[in-house]
Amino acid sequence: VLGSVGLTTAGRHMAKLSKESKQRLQQLFQCGQFVVRWGFIPTVLYLGFKRGADPGMPEPNLLSLLWG
């Protein structure tokens, strides 16, 4: 019962947003999805190269990244 009340309340608040505001929010979420999808792996690789190898392991380089 409480969940349905929360949904209807949220629905009422969303209805108060103008069409332009909804479009801006949608564009903002789409940009966020794009950044997460295309930025996650490069960020992980950057942090791995910046930190360097663990003691006793060979240093990472581009060739080892490509050939495994």
PDB file of N, CA, C, O and CB in Angstrom:
ATOM      1  N   VAL A   1       0.836  -1.190   0.000  1.00  0.00           N
ATOM      2  CA  VAL A   1       0.000   0.000   0.000  1.00  0.00           C
ATOM      3  C   VAL A   1       0.875   1.246   0.000  1.00  0.00           C
ATOM      4  O   VAL A   1       0.607   2.185  -0.749  1.00  0.00           O
ATOM      5  CB  VAL A   1      -0.948   0.002   1.214  1.00  0.00           C
ATOM      6  N   LEU A   2       1.906   1.269   0.818  1.00  0.00           N
ATOM      7  CA  LEU A   2       2.769   2.443   0.872  1.00  0.00           C
ATOM      8  C   LEU A   2       3.508   2.663  -0.439  1.00  0.00           C
ATOM      9  O   LEU A   2       3.720   3.804  -0.850  1.00  0.00           O
ATOM     10  CB  LEU A   2       3.762   2.308   2.006  1.00  0.00           C
ATOM     11  N   GLY A   3       3.901   1.584  -1.092  1.00  0.00           N
ATOM     12  CA  GLY A   3       4.612   1.716  -2.367  1.00  0.00           C
ATOM     13  C   GLY A   3       3.758   2.363  -3.427  1.00  0.00           C
ATOM     14  O   GLY A   3       4.250   3.180  -4.205  1.00  0.00           O
ATOM     15  N   SER A   4       2.470   2.011  -3.473  1.00  0.00           N
ATOM     16  CA  SER A   4       1.594   2.594  -4.486  1.00  0.00           C
ATOM     17  C   SER A   4       1.353   4.072  -4.209  1.00  0.00           C
ATOM     18  O   SER A   4       1.210   4.860  -5.144  1.00  0.00           O
ATOM     19  CB  SER A   4       0.259   1.843  -4.538  1.00  0.00           C
ATOM     20  N   VAL A   5       1.307   4.457  -2.944  1.00  0.00           N
ATOM     21  CA  VAL A   5       1.134   5.869  -2.606  1.00  0.00           C
ATOM     22  C   VAL A   5       2.357   6.652  -3.055  1.00  0.00           C
ATOM     23  O   VAL A   5       2.228   7.755  -3.587  1.00  0.00           O
ATOM     24  CB  VAL A   5       0.897   6.051  -1.085  1.00  0.00           C
ATOM     25  N   GLY A   6       3.541   6.094  -2.844  1.00  0.00           N
ATOM     26  CA  GLY A   6       4.770   6.768  -3.264  1.00  0.00           C
ATOM     27  C   GLY A   6       4.835   6.945  -4.766  1.00  0.00           C
ATOM     28  O   GLY A   6       5.306   7.973  -5.253  1.00  0.00           O
ATOM     29  N   LEU A   7       4.365   5.949  -5.507  1.00  0.00           N
ATOM     30  CA  LEU A   7       4.398   6.047  -6.965  1.00  0.00           C
ATOM     31  C   LEU A   7       3.450   7.117  -7.471  1.00  0.00           C
ATOM     32  O   LEU A   7       3.793   7.865  -8.387  1.00  0.00           O
ATOM     33  CB  LEU A   7       4.049   4.710  -7.594  1.00  0.00           C
ATOM     34  N   THR A   8       2.263   7.200  -6.889  1.00  0.00           N
ATOM     35  CA  THR A   8       1.319   8.216  -7.357  1.00  0.00           C
ATOM     36  C   THR A   8       1.801   9.605  -6.978  1.00  0.00           C
ATOM     37  O   THR A   8       1.603  10.556  -7.734  1.00  0.00           O
ATOM     38  CB  THR A   8      -0.080   7.966  -6.778  1.00  0.00           C
ATOM     39  N   THR A   9       2.429   9.734  -5.825  1.00  0.00           N
ATOM     40  CA  THR A   9       2.971  11.027  -5.428  1.00  0.00           C
ATOM     41  C   THR A   9       4.095  11.437  -6.370  1.00  0.00           C
ATOM     42  O   THR A   9       4.165  12.593  -6.787  1.00  0.00           O
ATOM     43  CB  THR A   9       3.476  10.983  -3.976  1.00  0.00           C
ATOM     44  N   ALA A  10       4.970  10.500  -6.708  1.00  0.00           N
ATOM     45  CA  ALA A  10       6.057  10.802  -7.639  1.00  0.00           C
ATOM     46  C   ALA A  10       5.489  11.152  -9.004  1.00  0.00           C
ATOM     47  O   ALA A  10       6.008  12.038  -9.684  1.00  0.00           O
ATOM     48  CB  ALA A  10       7.032   9.610  -7.752  1.00  0.00           C
ATOM     49  N   GLY A  11       4.432  10.469  -9.411  1.00  0.00           N
ATOM     50  CA  GLY A  11       3.808  10.761 -10.696  1.00  0.00           C
ATOM     51  C   GLY A  11       3.244  12.162 -10.738  1.00  0.00           C
ATOM     52  O   GLY A  11       3.323  12.828 -11.770  1.00  0.00           O
ATOM     53  N   ARG A  12       2.681  12.618  -9.651  1.00  0.00           N
ATOM     54  CA  ARG A  12       2.142  13.983  -9.600  1.00  0.00           C
ATOM     55  C   ARG A  12       3.259  15.011  -9.709  1.00  0.00           C
ATOM     56  O   ARG A  12       3.104  16.026 -10.389  1.00  0.00           O
ATOM     57  CB  ARG A  12       1.349  14.203  -8.301  1.00  0.00           C
ATOM     58  N   HIS A  13       4.375  14.762  -9.050  1.00  0.00           N
ATOM     59  CA  HIS A  13       5.479  15.718  -9.109  1.00  0.00           C
ATOM     60  C   HIS A  13       6.087  15.776 -10.506  1.00  0.00           C
ATOM     61  O   HIS A  13       6.478  16.849 -10.965  1.00  0.00           O
ATOM     62  CB  HIS A  13       6.553  15.353  -8.086  1.00  0.00           C
ATOM     63  N   MET A  14       6.171  14.643 -11.181  1.00  0.00           N
ATOM     64  CA  MET A  14       6.717  14.632 -12.537  1.00  0.00           C
ATOM     65  C   MET A  14       5.803  15.386 -13.496  1.00  0.00           C
ATOM     66  O   MET A  14       6.284  16.000 -14.448  1.00  0.00           O
ATOM     67  CB  MET A  14       6.919  13.190 -13.024  1.00  0.00           C
ATOM     68  N   ALA A  15       4.507  15.351 -13.261  1.00  0.00           N
ATOM     69  CA  ALA A  15       3.569  16.033 -14.148  1.00  0.00           C
ATOM     70  C   ALA A  15       3.754  17.544 -14.079  1.00  0.00           C
ATOM     71  O   ALA A  15       3.387  18.247 -15.021  1.00  0.00           O
ATOM     72  CB  ALA A  15       2.128  15.661 -13.790  1.00  0.00           C
ATOM     73  N   LYS A  16       4.308  18.056 -12.998  1.00  0.00           N
ATOM     74  CA  LYS A  16       4.493  19.497 -12.851  1.00  0.00           C
ATOM     75  C   LYS A  16       5.664  20.017 -13.681  1.00  0.00           C
ATOM     76  O   LYS A  16       5.751  21.219 -13.931  1.00  0.00           O
ATOM     77  CB  LYS A  16       4.708  19.844 -11.391  1.00  0.00           C
ATOM     78  N   LEU A  17       6.558  19.141 -14.107  1.00  0.00           N
ATOM     79  CA  LEU A  17       7.687  19.576 -14.925  1.00  0.00           C
ATOM     80  C   LEU A  17       7.203  19.937 -16.320  1.00  0.00           C
ATOM     81  O   LEU A  17       6.331  19.276 -16.882  1.00  0.00           O
ATOM     82  CB  LEU A  17       8.772  18.479 -14.995  1.00  0.00           C
ATOM     83  N   SER A  18       7.777  20.985 -16.861  1.00  0.00           N
ATOM     84  CA  SER A  18       7.408  21.368 -18.221  1.00  0.00           C
ATOM     85  C   SER A  18       8.025  20.390 -19.217  1.00  0.00           C
ATOM     86  O   SER A  18       8.926  19.622 -18.881  1.00  0.00           O
ATOM     87  CB  SER A  18       7.862  22.819 -18.528  1.00  0.00           C
ATOM     88  N   LYS A  19       7.528  20.437 -20.429  1.00  0.00           N
ATOM     89  CA  LYS A  19       8.047  19.554 -21.478  1.00  0.00           C
ATOM     90  C   LYS A  19       9.531  19.837 -21.713  1.00  0.00           C
ATOM     91  O   LYS A  19      10.316  18.916 -21.937  1.00  0.00           O
ATOM     92  CB  LYS A  19       7.245  19.736 -22.794  1.00  0.00           C
ATOM     93  N   GLU A  20       9.903  21.095 -21.663  1.00  0.00           N
ATOM     94  CA  GLU A  20      11.309  21.475 -21.864  1.00  0.00           C
ATOM     95  C   GLU A  20      12.190  20.913 -20.745  1.00  0.00           C
ATOM     96  O   GLU A  20      13.298  20.442 -21.004  1.00  0.00           O
ATOM     97  CB  GLU A  20      11.449  23.015 -21.927  1.00  0.00           C
ATOM     98  N   SER A  21      11.706  20.962 -19.513  1.00  0.00           N
ATOM     99  CA  SER A  21      12.472  20.421 -18.386  1.00  0.00           C
ATOM    100  C   SER A  21      12.646  18.915 -18.512  1.00  0.00           C
ATOM    101  O   SER A  21      13.721  18.385 -18.233  1.00  0.00           O
ATOM    102  CB  SER A  21      11.784  20.758 -17.060  1.00  0.00           C
ATOM    103  N   LYS A  22      11.585  18.224 -18.933  1.00  0.00           N
ATOM    104  CA  LYS A  22      11.679  16.779 -19.126  1.00  0.00           C
ATOM    105  C   LYS A  22      12.693  16.441 -20.209  1.00  0.00           C
ATOM    106  O   LYS A  22      13.452  15.480 -20.077  1.00  0.00           O
ATOM    107  CB  LYS A  22      10.309  16.195 -19.486  1.00  0.00           C
ATOM    108  N   GLN A  23      12.708  17.234 -21.286  1.00  0.00           N
ATOM    109  CA  GLN A  23      13.671  16.994 -22.362  1.00  0.00           C
ATOM    110  C   GLN A  23      15.091  17.230 -21.879  1.00  0.00           C
ATOM    111  O   GLN A  23      16.001  16.484 -22.241  1.00  0.00           O
ATOM    112  CB  GLN A  23      13.370  17.892 -23.563  1.00  0.00           C
ATOM    113  N   ARG A  24      15.290  18.258 -21.065  1.00  0.00           N
ATOM    114  CA  ARG A  24      16.632  18.528 -20.522  1.00  0.00           C
ATOM    115  C   ARG A  24      17.100  17.391 -19.623  1.00  0.00           C
ATOM    116  O   ARG A  24      18.252  16.964 -19.700  1.00  0.00           O
ATOM    117  CB  ARG A  24      16.640  19.851 -19.738  1.00  0.00           C
ATOM    118  N   LEU A  25      16.200  16.901 -18.766  1.00  0.00           N
ATOM    119  CA  LEU A  25      16.560  15.776 -17.899  1.00  0.00           C
ATOM    120  C   LEU A  25      16.879  14.531 -18.710  1.00  0.00           C
ATOM    121  O   LEU A  25      17.832  13.813 -18.405  1.00  0.00           O
ATOM    122  CB  LEU A  25      15.431  15.480 -16.917  1.00  0.00           C
ATOM    123  N   GLN A  26      16.087  14.276 -19.736  1.00  0.00           N
ATOM    124  CA  GLN A  26      16.324  13.111 -20.588  1.00  0.00           C
ATOM    125  C   GLN A  26      17.685  13.229 -21.275  1.00  0.00           C
ATOM    126  O   GLN A  26      18.425  12.249 -21.359  1.00  0.00           O
ATOM    127  CB  GLN A  26      15.197  12.966 -21.640  1.00  0.00           C
ATOM    128  N   GLN A  27      18.015  14.414 -21.762  1.00  0.00           N
ATOM    129  CA  GLN A  27      19.305  14.621 -22.419  1.00  0.00           C
ATOM    130  C   GLN A  27      20.448  14.452 -21.414  1.00  0.00           C
ATOM    131  O   GLN A  27      21.490  13.886 -21.743  1.00  0.00           O
ATOM    132  CB  GLN A  27      19.363  16.023 -23.071  1.00  0.00           C
ATOM    133  N   LEU A  28      20.249  14.940 -20.205  1.00  0.00           N
ATOM    134  CA  LEU A  28      21.267  14.800 -19.166  1.00  0.00           C
ATOM    135  C   LEU A  28      21.524  13.328 -18.846  1.00  0.00           C
ATOM    136  O   LEU A  28      22.677  12.913 -18.725  1.00  0.00           O
ATOM    137  CB  LEU A  28      20.840  15.551 -17.896  1.00  0.00           C
ATOM    138  N   PHE A  29      20.458  12.537 -18.709  1.00  0.00           N
ATOM    139  CA  PHE A  29      20.616  11.108 -18.436  1.00  0.00           C
ATOM    140  C   PHE A  29      21.272  10.387 -19.606  1.00  0.00           C
ATOM    141  O   PHE A  29      22.077   9.479 -19.399  1.00  0.00           O
ATOM    142  CB  PHE A  29      19.263  10.474 -18.127  1.00  0.00           C
ATOM    143  N   GLN A  30      20.937  10.780 -20.830  1.00  0.00           N
ATOM    144  CA  GLN A  30      21.557  10.155 -21.998  1.00  0.00           C
ATOM    145  C   GLN A  30      23.050  10.466 -22.046  1.00  0.00           C
ATOM    146  O   GLN A  30      23.855   9.595 -22.372  1.00  0.00           O
ATOM    147  CB  GLN A  30      20.872  10.630 -23.293  1.00  0.00           C
ATOM    148  N   CYS A  31      23.419  11.698 -21.725  1.00  0.00           N
ATOM    149  CA  CYS A  31      24.842  12.060 -21.685  1.00  0.00           C
ATOM    150  C   CYS A  31      25.566  11.267 -20.598  1.00  0.00           C
ATOM    151  O   CYS A  31      26.689  10.805 -20.801  1.00  0.00           O
ATOM    152  CB  CYS A  31      25.012  13.580 -21.440  1.00  0.00           C
ATOM    153  N   GLY A  32      24.920  11.114 -19.452  1.00  0.00           N
ATOM    154  CA  GLY A  32      25.514  10.329 -18.372  1.00  0.00           C
ATOM    155  C   GLY A  32      25.728   8.882 -18.770  1.00  0.00           C
ATOM    156  O   GLY A  32      26.769   8.302 -18.460  1.00  0.00           O
ATOM    157  N   GLN A  33      24.759   8.291 -19.451  1.00  0.00           N
ATOM    158  CA  GLN A  33      24.907   6.912 -19.927  1.00  0.00           C
ATOM    159  C   GLN A  33      26.070   6.808 -20.905  1.00  0.00           C
ATOM    160  O   GLN A  33      26.853   5.861 -20.837  1.00  0.00           O
ATOM    161  CB  GLN A  33      23.607   6.423 -20.594  1.00  0.00           C
ATOM    162  N   PHE A  34      26.188   7.766 -21.807  1.00  0.00           N
ATOM    163  CA  PHE A  34      27.263   7.757 -22.799  1.00  0.00           C
ATOM    164  C   PHE A  34      28.625   7.814 -22.109  1.00  0.00           C
ATOM    165  O   PHE A  34      29.535   7.060 -22.454  1.00  0.00           O
ATOM    166  CB  PHE A  34      27.108   8.940 -23.778  1.00  0.00           C
ATOM    167  N   VAL A  35      28.754   8.708 -21.138  1.00  0.00           N
ATOM    168  CA  VAL A  35      30.030   8.862 -20.427  1.00  0.00           C
ATOM    169  C   VAL A  35      30.395   7.577 -19.690  1.00  0.00           C
ATOM    170  O   VAL A  35      31.548   7.148 -19.728  1.00  0.00           O
ATOM    171  CB  VAL A  35      29.958  10.041 -19.433  1.00  0.00           C
ATOM    172  N   VAL A  36      29.431   6.966 -19.027  1.00  0.00           N
ATOM    173  CA  VAL A  36      29.712   5.732 -18.285  1.00  0.00           C
ATOM    174  C   VAL A  36      30.070   4.600 -19.240  1.00  0.00           C
ATOM    175  O   VAL A  36      31.029   3.866 -18.999  1.00  0.00           O
ATOM    176  CB  VAL A  36      28.502   5.332 -17.420  1.00  0.00           C
ATOM    177  N   ARG A  37      29.310   4.454 -20.321  1.00  0.00           N
ATOM    178  CA  ARG A  37      29.552   3.347 -21.254  1.00  0.00           C
ATOM    179  C   ARG A  37      30.894   3.461 -21.950  1.00  0.00           C
ATOM    180  O   ARG A  37      31.604   2.463 -22.075  1.00  0.00           O
ATOM    181  CB  ARG A  37      28.452   3.287 -22.290  1.00  0.00           C
ATOM    182  N   TRP A  38      31.258   4.645 -22.402  1.00  0.00           N
ATOM    183  CA  TRP A  38      32.482   4.802 -23.183  1.00  0.00           C
ATOM    184  C   TRP A  38      33.679   5.227 -22.346  1.00  0.00           C
ATOM    185  O   TRP A  38      34.805   5.211 -22.844  1.00  0.00           O
ATOM    186  CB  TRP A  38      32.261   5.802 -24.271  1.00  0.00           C
ATOM    187  N   GLY A  39      33.470   5.604 -21.096  1.00  0.00           N
ATOM    188  CA  GLY A  39      34.578   6.066 -20.275  1.00  0.00           C
ATOM    189  C   GLY A  39      35.058   5.083 -19.231  1.00  0.00           C
ATOM    190  O   GLY A  39      36.137   5.270 -18.667  1.00  0.00           O
ATOM    191  N   PHE A  40      34.289   4.036 -18.953  1.00  0.00           N
ATOM    192  CA  PHE A  40      34.643   3.131 -17.859  1.00  0.00           C
ATOM    193  C   PHE A  40      35.943   2.386 -18.130  1.00  0.00           C
ATOM    194  O   PHE A  40      36.867   2.440 -17.318  1.00  0.00           O
ATOM    195  CB  PHE A  40      33.524   2.136 -17.624  1.00  0.00           C
ATOM    196  N   ILE A  41      36.024   1.694 -19.254  1.00  0.00           N
ATOM    197  CA  ILE A  41      37.214   0.887 -19.545  1.00  0.00           C
ATOM    198  C   ILE A  41      38.458   1.762 -19.721  1.00  0.00           C
ATOM    199  O   ILE A  41      39.500   1.427 -19.158  1.00  0.00           O
ATOM    200  CB  ILE A  41      36.987   0.043 -20.806  1.00  0.00           C
ATOM    201  N   PRO A  42      38.402   2.876 -20.480  1.00  0.00           N
ATOM    202  CA  PRO A  42      39.596   3.728 -20.543  1.00  0.00           C
ATOM    203  C   PRO A  42      40.039   4.251 -19.176  1.00  0.00           C
ATOM    204  O   PRO A  42      41.237   4.384 -18.926  1.00  0.00           O
ATOM    205  CB  PRO A  42      39.336   4.899 -21.462  1.00  0.00           C
ATOM    206  N   THR A  43      39.097   4.543 -18.299  1.00  0.00           N
ATOM    207  CA  THR A  43      39.458   5.002 -16.955  1.00  0.00           C
ATOM    208  C   THR A  43      40.160   3.903 -16.174  1.00  0.00           C
ATOM    209  O   THR A  43      41.156   4.163 -15.499  1.00  0.00           O
ATOM    210  CB  THR A  43      38.215   5.473 -16.195  1.00  0.00           C
ATOM    211  N   VAL A  44      39.657   2.684 -16.257  1.00  0.00           N
ATOM    212  CA  VAL A  44      40.290   1.555 -15.564  1.00  0.00           C
ATOM    213  C   VAL A  44      41.694   1.325 -16.111  1.00  0.00           C
ATOM    214  O   VAL A  44      42.630   1.104 -15.342  1.00  0.00           O
ATOM    215  CB  VAL A  44      39.438   0.270 -15.713  1.00  0.00           C
ATOM    216  N   LEU A  45      41.848   1.375 -17.430  1.00  0.00           N
ATOM    217  CA  LEU A  45      43.177   1.196 -18.027  1.00  0.00           C
ATOM    218  C   LEU A  45      44.131   2.303 -17.594  1.00  0.00           C
ATOM    219  O   LEU A  45      45.283   2.036 -17.251  1.00  0.00           O
ATOM    220  CB  LEU A  45      43.077   1.163 -19.558  1.00  0.00           C
ATOM    221  N   TYR A  46      43.652   3.547 -17.609  1.00  0.00           N
ATOM    222  CA  TYR A  46      44.493   4.669 -17.191  1.00  0.00           C
ATOM    223  C   TYR A  46      44.963   4.487 -15.751  1.00  0.00           C
ATOM    224  O   TYR A  46      46.145   4.655 -15.451  1.00  0.00           O
ATOM    225  CB  TYR A  46      43.730   5.996 -17.335  1.00  0.00           C
ATOM    226  N   LEU A  47      44.039   4.145 -14.870  1.00  0.00           N
ATOM    227  CA  LEU A  47      44.419   3.969 -13.470  1.00  0.00           C
ATOM    228  C   LEU A  47      45.393   2.813 -13.297  1.00  0.00           C
ATOM    229  O   LEU A  47      46.294   2.883 -12.461  1.00  0.00           O
ATOM    230  CB  LEU A  47      43.184   3.737 -12.611  1.00  0.00           C
ATOM    231  N   GLY A  48      45.223   1.749 -14.079  1.00  0.00           N
ATOM    232  CA  GLY A  48      46.149   0.621 -14.006  1.00  0.00           C
ATOM    233  C   GLY A  48      47.549   0.998 -14.450  1.00  0.00           C
ATOM    234  O   GLY A  48      48.529   0.612 -13.813  1.00  0.00           O
ATOM    235  N   PHE A  49      47.651   1.751 -15.542  1.00  0.00           N
ATOM    236  CA  PHE A  49      48.968   2.180 -16.011  1.00  0.00           C
ATOM    237  C   PHE A  49      49.583   3.201 -15.064  1.00  0.00           C
ATOM    238  O   PHE A  49      50.796   3.194 -14.853  1.00  0.00           O
ATOM    239  CB  PHE A  49      48.868   2.766 -17.419  1.00  0.00           C
ATOM    240  N   LYS A  50      48.769   4.074 -14.494  1.00  0.00           N
ATOM    241  CA  LYS A  50      49.281   5.100 -13.584  1.00  0.00           C
ATOM    242  C   LYS A  50      49.838   4.463 -12.310  1.00  0.00           C
ATOM    243  O   LYS A  50      50.887   4.870 -11.811  1.00  0.00           O
ATOM    244  CB  LYS A  50      48.171   6.111 -13.232  1.00  0.00           C
ATOM    245  N   ARG A  51      49.132   3.469 -11.794  1.00  0.00           N
ATOM    246  CA  ARG A  51      49.569   2.810 -10.563  1.00  0.00           C
ATOM    247  C   ARG A  51      50.816   1.976 -10.792  1.00  0.00           C
ATOM    248  O   ARG A  51      51.682   1.896  -9.922  1.00  0.00           O
ATOM    249  CB  ARG A  51      48.458   1.934 -10.005  1.00  0.00           C
ATOM    250  N   GLY A  52      50.910   1.360 -11.949  1.00  0.00           N
ATOM    251  CA  GLY A  52      52.057   0.514 -12.238  1.00  0.00           C
ATOM    252  C   GLY A  52      51.804  -0.920 -11.810  1.00  0.00           C
ATOM    253  O   GLY A  52      50.745  -1.257 -11.280  1.00  0.00           O
ATOM    254  N   ALA A  53      52.791  -1.742 -12.050  1.00  0.00           N
ATOM    255  CA  ALA A  53      52.661  -3.171 -11.757  1.00  0.00           C
ATOM    256  C   ALA A  53      52.883  -3.434 -10.274  1.00  0.00           C
ATOM    257  O   ALA A  53      53.536  -2.658  -9.575  1.00  0.00           O
ATOM    258  CB  ALA A  53      53.658  -3.991 -12.597  1.00  0.00           C
ATOM    259  N   ASP A  54      52.326  -4.541  -9.817  1.00  0.00           N
ATOM    260  CA  ASP A  54      52.590  -4.999  -8.460  1.00  0.00           C
ATOM    261  C   ASP A  54      54.034  -5.494  -8.394  1.00  0.00           C
ATOM    262  O   ASP A  54      54.607  -5.860  -9.420  1.00  0.00           O
ATOM    263  CB  ASP A  54      51.587  -6.123  -8.034  1.00  0.00           C
ATOM    264  N   PRO A  55      54.628  -5.508  -7.198  1.00  0.00           N
ATOM    265  CA  PRO A  55      56.000  -6.010  -7.077  1.00  0.00           C
ATOM    266  C   PRO A  55      56.119  -7.435  -7.612  1.00  0.00           C
ATOM    267  O   PRO A  55      55.298  -8.296  -7.294  1.00  0.00           O
ATOM    268  CB  PRO A  55      56.458  -5.960  -5.614  1.00  0.00           C
ATOM    269  N   GLY A  56      57.133  -7.674  -8.416  1.00  0.00           N
ATOM    270  CA  GLY A  56      57.372  -8.990  -8.982  1.00  0.00           C
ATOM    271  C   GLY A  56      56.663  -9.234 -10.303  1.00  0.00           C
ATOM    272  O   GLY A  56      56.861 -10.282 -10.918  1.00  0.00           O
ATOM    273  N   MET A  57      55.849  -8.302 -10.751  1.00  0.00           N
ATOM    274  CA  MET A  57      55.131  -8.445 -12.019  1.00  0.00           C
ATOM    275  C   MET A  57      55.780  -7.538 -13.064  1.00  0.00           C
ATOM    276  O   MET A  57      56.328  -6.492 -12.716  1.00  0.00           O
ATOM    277  CB  MET A  57      53.615  -8.099 -11.849  1.00  0.00           C
ATOM    278  N   PRO A  58      55.725  -7.928 -14.347  1.00  0.00           N
ATOM    279  CA  PRO A  58      56.295  -7.062 -15.386  1.00  0.00           C
ATOM    280  C   PRO A  58      55.488  -5.774 -15.533  1.00  0.00           C
ATOM    281  O   PRO A  58      54.282  -5.749 -15.288  1.00  0.00           O
ATOM    282  CB  PRO A  58      56.351  -7.803 -16.732  1.00  0.00           C
ATOM    283  N   GLU A  59      56.170  -4.717 -15.933  1.00  0.00           N
ATOM    284  CA  GLU A  59      55.502  -3.431 -16.135  1.00  0.00           C
ATOM    285  C   GLU A  59      54.497  -3.534 -17.279  1.00  0.00           C
ATOM    286  O   GLU A  59      54.791  -4.149 -18.304  1.00  0.00           O
ATOM    287  CB  GLU A  59      56.535  -2.317 -16.423  1.00  0.00           C
ATOM    288  N   PRO A  60      53.323  -2.942 -17.117  1.00  0.00           N
ATOM    289  CA  PRO A  60      52.355  -2.973 -18.220  1.00  0.00           C
ATOM    290  C   PRO A  60      52.798  -2.047 -19.349  1.00  0.00           C
ATOM    291  O   PRO A  60      53.328  -0.963 -19.105  1.00  0.00           O
ATOM    292  CB  PRO A  60      50.950  -2.569 -17.721  1.00  0.00           C
ATOM    293  N   ASN A  61      52.576  -2.485 -20.583  1.00  0.00           N
ATOM    294  CA  ASN A  61      52.827  -1.622 -21.729  1.00  0.00           C
ATOM    295  C   ASN A  61      51.728  -1.868 -22.756  1.00  0.00           C
ATOM    296  O   ASN A  61      50.907  -2.771 -22.595  1.00  0.00           O
ATOM    297  CB  ASN A  61      54.243  -1.884 -22.342  1.00  0.00           C
ATOM    298  N   LEU A  62      51.720  -1.066 -23.801  1.00  0.00           N
ATOM    299  CA  LEU A  62      50.649  -1.151 -24.790  1.00  0.00           C
ATOM    300  C   LEU A  62      50.639  -2.504 -25.490  1.00  0.00           C
ATOM    301  O   LEU A  62      49.571  -3.051 -25.766  1.00  0.00           O
ATOM    302  CB  LEU A  62      50.790  -0.035 -25.816  1.00  0.00           C
ATOM    303  N   LEU A  63      51.813  -3.048 -25.780  1.00  0.00           N
ATOM    304  CA  LEU A  63      51.886  -4.334 -26.467  1.00  0.00           C
ATOM    305  C   LEU A  63      51.294  -5.458 -25.608  1.00  0.00           C
ATOM    306  O   LEU A  63      50.564  -6.310 -26.115  1.00  0.00           O
ATOM    307  CB  LEU A  63      53.341  -4.658 -26.831  1.00  0.00           C
ATOM    308  N   SER A  64      51.606  -5.459 -24.328  1.00  0.00           N
ATOM    309  CA  SER A  64      51.045  -6.498 -23.456  1.00  0.00           C
ATOM    310  C   SER A  64      49.531  -6.333 -23.315  1.00  0.00           C
ATOM    311  O   SER A  64      48.811  -7.314 -23.133  1.00  0.00           O
ATOM    312  CB  SER A  64      51.714  -6.456 -22.067  1.00  0.00           C
ATOM    313  N   LEU A  65      49.057  -5.104 -23.398  1.00  0.00           N
ATOM    314  CA  LEU A  65      47.616  -4.863 -23.343  1.00  0.00           C
ATOM    315  C   LEU A  65      46.925  -5.443 -24.568  1.00  0.00           C
ATOM    316  O   LEU A  65      45.848  -6.029 -24.453  1.00  0.00           O
ATOM    317  CB  LEU A  65      47.325  -3.362 -23.233  1.00  0.00           C
ATOM    318  N   LEU A  66      47.530  -5.285 -25.737  1.00  0.00           N
ATOM    319  CA  LEU A  66      46.921  -5.760 -26.979  1.00  0.00           C
ATOM    320  C   LEU A  66      47.018  -7.271 -27.138  1.00  0.00           C
ATOM    321  O   LEU A  66      46.085  -7.896 -27.644  1.00  0.00           O
ATOM    322  CB  LEU A  66      47.572  -5.086 -28.163  1.00  0.00           C
ATOM    323  N   TRP A  67      48.129  -7.870 -26.715  1.00  0.00           N
ATOM    324  CA  TRP A  67      48.354  -9.291 -26.949  1.00  0.00           C
ATOM    325  C   TRP A  67      48.061 -10.160 -25.741  1.00  0.00           C
ATOM    326  O   TRP A  67      48.184 -11.383 -25.818  1.00  0.00           O
ATOM    327  CB  TRP A  67      49.759  -9.511 -27.380  1.00  0.00           C
ATOM    328  N   GLY A  68      47.680  -9.561 -24.639  1.00  0.00           N
ATOM    329  CA  GLY A  68      47.296 -10.353 -23.466  1.00  0.00           C
ATOM    330  C   GLY A  68      48.475 -10.788 -22.718  1.00  0.00           C
ATOM    331  O   GLY A  68      48.345 -11.466 -21.699  1.00  0.00           O
TER     332      GLY A  68
END
